[in-house]
Amino acid sequence: MLTQVAKAFIYQQGFFLLQLRDSNPDISYPNLWSFFGGGIDTGETPWQALQRELKEELEWQPDQQGAFLYRWTNTEIHCQTHFFAVPFTGKRPQLVLHEGQAMDWFSLNELLILQAITTHDKLHVIKALDMVDNNFLARDTRKNETQPAREWKNKMNYLYQQKISKCVSLSIKAK
């Protein structure tokens, strides 16, 4: 049985909030930037679990229910992740980090060139942007980032499609 996890794409004004995971070698993806969230306890819905995790990790409760985006199975660590898009409408200093080494807000460009993040997390951001709001890039407030961000988005979309095609091809060959 796969471990069930809920994760949040927390966004505000063209930026994503990420957590630098602990350096503990016993956790998945130590020392890498990732999304906030965690395991789903027995009896919880994915959204209830995410609310609990955000309260524990950031002392923050979203004003509104996040939009469920999709489920993804990570065969590398045998878990199924439920992704939600969650807008942050508060003031950033109100967030208090209780889990992980650090938290930070990243523009799309910063996130896509970030080295300490898994490729699949970058791909998830691209997929989430396509699902949530095609105008997200236009709200990026940093200079000259919209065009490079679009180029990276196109490149990552291409890589994502190649990865999906390869997975489909491998599953067909396995039958």
VENZI-V469283 format. One line per field, one symbol per residue. ss: DSSP state (@ for helix, = for strand, . for the rest). Layout:
BEGIN
ss = ???
END
This chain:
BEGIN
ss = ..==========..======............==.====......@@@@@@@@@@@@@........========....=========....@@@.......======@@@@@@...=.@@@@@@@@@@@@@@...@@@@......@@@@@@@@@@@@@@@@@@@@@@@@@@@@@.
END
